[in-house]
């Protein structure tokens, strides 16, 4: 049985998310949806939890939005620690190199894996033709025995917004939206993801103003 690796009710969580609009495959086609883009925190970001954050936006509707921070690795928790807590044996040595990111301030004990779409199992949500999202122990076992997705990023917690909240924050110049790409999403160098995301728009961080808006 596939269960959430941090929350036994994750399958119920996905069902609940479905009823409130968190099905990214449907959201991608919604008019004005930014699902599948990066959100890049502007220098004037007031919430320090999102200072220089790059978020992969999984869902975005007028009712809500959900994404995962992809450049904030936790310093005191690694993938092998998660496996050990779940009594999953890690065979390949590369498991010790996998980081766990702080995906956001909501439900910080809930685990997610953003990954390439070559892996698709029961409980996987396909976000688009390149990226999928899984939150079951099955994907952890697959990664541990080297049968998982080619690219992956693990996170605890997520970033969430209520009705119209994200759109309002973008209007207030808190975020830039940037076209996402797998190379930047799964890059192992976390220290420069913020600068690289801005560079995709031809923007130099040094000249950004916290006044002008972008959407």
C-alpha positions as CSV (number, residue, x, y, z in Angstrom):
1,X,0.0,0.0,0.0
2,X,1.3,3.4,-1.0
3,X,1.3,5.9,1.9
4,X,2.6,9.4,2.3
5,X,6.1,9.0,3.7
6,X,5.5,11.7,6.4
7,X,1.8,11.6,6.9
8,X,-0.3,8.3,6.8
9,X,-3.3,10.3,5.5
10,X,-1.5,11.6,2.3
11,X,-3.8,9.6,0.0
12,X,-6.7,11.3,1.7
13,X,-4.8,14.5,1.4
14,X,-4.6,14.1,-2.4
15,X,-8.3,13.3,-2.5
16,X,-9.0,16.5,-0.5
17,X,-6.7,18.5,-2.8
18,X,-8.6,17.2,-5.8
19,X,-11.8,18.5,-4.4
20,X,-10.3,22.0,-3.8
21,X,-8.6,22.4,-7.2
22,X,-5.1,21.0,-6.5
23,X,-5.0,18.7,-9.6
24,X,-2.2,20.3,-11.6
25,X,-3.0,18.4,-14.8
26,X,-6.3,20.3,-14.9
27,X,-4.8,23.5,-13.7
28,X,-2.2,23.8,-16.4
29,X,-4.9,24.6,-18.9
30,X,-6.8,27.1,-16.7
31,X,-6.9,30.6,-18.2
32,X,-4.2,32.7,-16.6
33,X,-2.7,29.8,-14.6
34,X,1.0,30.1,-13.8
35,X,1.2,26.4,-12.9
36,X,4.4,24.9,-14.2
37,X,6.3,28.2,-13.8
38,X,8.9,29.3,-11.3
39,X,8.0,32.0,-8.8
40,X,11.1,34.0,-7.9
41,X,11.1,36.2,-4.8
42,X,11.8,39.8,-5.4
43,X,14.5,41.6,-3.2
44,X,11.7,43.4,-1.4
45,X,10.1,40.2,-0.2
46,X,8.8,41.0,3.3
47,X,8.4,37.4,4.5
48,X,11.9,36.2,5.4
49,X,10.8,32.6,5.0
50,X,10.8,33.3,1.2
51,X,14.0,35.4,1.0
52,X,15.6,34.7,-2.4
53,X,13.3,31.7,-2.8
54,X,12.6,30.0,-6.1
55,X,9.3,28.1,-6.1
56,X,8.1,25.5,-8.6
57,X,4.3,26.3,-8.9
58,X,2.4,23.0,-9.0
59,X,-1.1,24.5,-8.9
60,X,-2.7,27.8,-9.5
61,X,-6.4,28.7,-9.8
62,X,-8.5,31.7,-8.6
63,X,-9.3,29.6,-5.5
64,X,-5.8,28.6,-4.4
65,X,-2.2,27.9,-5.4
66,X,0.5,25.5,-4.2
67,X,4.2,25.1,-4.9
68,X,7.5,23.9,-3.5
69,X,10.6,25.9,-2.8
70,X,13.5,24.3,-4.7
71,X,16.5,26.2,-3.4
72,X,16.3,25.8,0.4
73,X,17.9,22.5,1.4
74,X,17.6,21.6,5.1
75,X,20.9,21.6,7.0
76,X,19.9,19.0,9.6
77,X,18.1,16.4,7.5
78,X,19.1,14.3,4.5
79,X,17.4,11.8,2.4
80,X,19.2,8.9,4.1
81,X,17.8,10.1,7.4
82,X,14.3,9.9,6.0
83,X,15.0,6.4,4.7
84,X,16.3,5.3,8.1
85,X,13.3,6.7,9.9
86,X,11.1,4.6,7.6
87,X,13.3,1.5,7.8
88,X,14.0,1.6,4.1
89,X,17.4,0.2,3.1
90,X,19.4,2.6,0.9
91,X,21.5,0.5,-1.6
92,X,23.1,3.0,-3.9
93,X,25.7,5.3,-2.5
94,X,24.2,8.3,-4.2
95,X,21.4,8.4,-1.6
96,X,23.7,10.0,0.8
97,X,24.1,12.9,-1.7
98,X,20.3,13.7,-1.9
99,X,19.1,16.7,0.0
100,X,15.8,17.4,1.5
101,X,14.4,20.9,0.8
102,X,12.2,23.1,2.9
103,X,9.3,23.2,0.5
104,X,7.3,25.8,2.4
105,X,5.8,26.7,5.8
106,X,2.6,24.7,5.4
107,X,2.4,21.1,6.8
108,X,6.1,20.9,7.3
109,X,6.0,17.2,8.2
110,X,4.4,16.3,4.9
111,X,6.8,15.0,2.2
112,X,6.8,15.5,-1.5
113,X,9.0,14.5,-4.4
114,X,9.1,16.5,-7.6
115,X,10.5,14.4,-10.3
116,X,10.9,13.7,-14.0
117,X,7.9,12.2,-15.7
118,X,9.7,9.0,-16.6
119,X,8.4,7.7,-13.2
120,X,4.7,7.2,-13.0
121,X,3.2,5.0,-10.3
122,X,0.0,4.7,-8.3
123,X,-0.3,8.1,-6.5
124,X,1.8,10.1,-8.9
125,X,0.3,13.4,-10.2
126,X,1.6,14.2,-13.7
127,X,2.0,18.0,-13.8
128,X,3.0,18.2,-17.4
129,X,4.9,16.2,-20.0
130,X,8.2,16.7,-18.1
131,X,7.4,17.0,-14.4
132,X,5.4,14.9,-11.9
133,X,4.8,14.9,-8.2
134,X,4.7,11.9,-5.9
135,X,4.2,11.6,-2.1
136,X,4.3,7.9,-1.3
137,X,6.7,5.6,0.3
138,X,6.8,3.7,-3.0
139,X,8.9,6.4,-4.7
140,X,11.3,6.5,-1.8
141,X,11.9,2.8,-2.0
142,X,12.3,3.1,-5.8
143,X,14.9,5.9,-5.4
144,X,16.7,3.9,-2.7
145,X,17.1,0.8,-4.9
146,X,17.9,2.9,-8.0
147,X,14.7,2.3,-9.9
148,X,13.2,5.7,-9.3
149,X,13.0,8.7,-11.6
150,X,16.0,10.0,-13.4
151,X,15.7,13.5,-11.8
152,X,14.1,14.2,-8.4
153,X,13.9,16.9,-5.7
154,X,12.5,16.0,-2.3
155,X,10.8,18.6,0.0
156,X,9.1,18.7,3.4
157,X,6.2,21.1,3.6
158,X,4.7,23.3,0.8
159,X,3.9,26.9,0.0
160,X,0.2,27.6,-0.3
161,X,-2.0,30.6,-1.1
162,X,-5.7,31.2,-0.6
163,X,-8.2,32.7,-3.1
164,X,-6.6,35.4,-5.1
165,X,-3.7,35.7,-2.6
166,X,-0.9,34.8,-5.0
167,X,-2.2,37.1,-7.8
168,X,-2.3,40.0,-5.3
169,X,1.3,39.3,-4.1
170,X,2.4,39.3,-7.7
171,X,0.7,42.7,-8.3
172,X,2.4,44.0,-5.2
173,X,5.8,43.0,-6.7
174,X,6.6,40.2,-4.3
175,X,7.2,37.7,-7.1
176,X,8.4,37.4,-10.6
177,X,7.0,34.5,-12.6
178,X,9.6,32.8,-14.8
179,X,9.2,29.9,-17.3
180,X,10.4,26.7,-15.6
181,X,12.8,24.2,-17.0
182,X,14.0,20.8,-15.6
183,X,17.7,21.7,-15.7
184,X,17.2,24.5,-13.3
185,X,14.6,22.7,-11.2
186,X,16.8,19.7,-10.6
187,X,20.2,21.4,-10.5
188,X,22.3,20.3,-7.6
189,X,23.9,23.7,-7.1
190,X,21.3,25.4,-4.9
191,X,23.3,28.5,-4.1
192,X,22.8,30.2,-7.5
193,X,19.3,29.0,-8.5
194,X,17.8,32.4,-7.6
195,X,20.2,34.3,-9.8
196,X,19.9,31.7,-12.6
197,X,16.1,32.0,-12.5
198,X,16.3,35.8,-12.8
199,X,18.8,35.5,-15.6
200,X,16.2,33.5,-17.6
201,X,14.3,36.8,-17.9
202,X,17.5,38.8,-18.6
203,X,17.2,40.4,-15.2
204,X,20.2,41.3,-13.1
205,X,19.4,41.0,-9.4
206,X,21.5,44.0,-8.6
207,X,19.3,46.4,-10.5
208,X,15.9,45.0,-9.4
209,X,13.6,47.6,-7.7
210,X,11.0,46.6,-5.0
211,X,8.6,49.1,-6.6
212,X,7.8,48.1,-10.2
213,X,5.4,45.2,-10.8
214,X,5.5,42.2,-13.1
215,X,3.0,39.6,-14.1
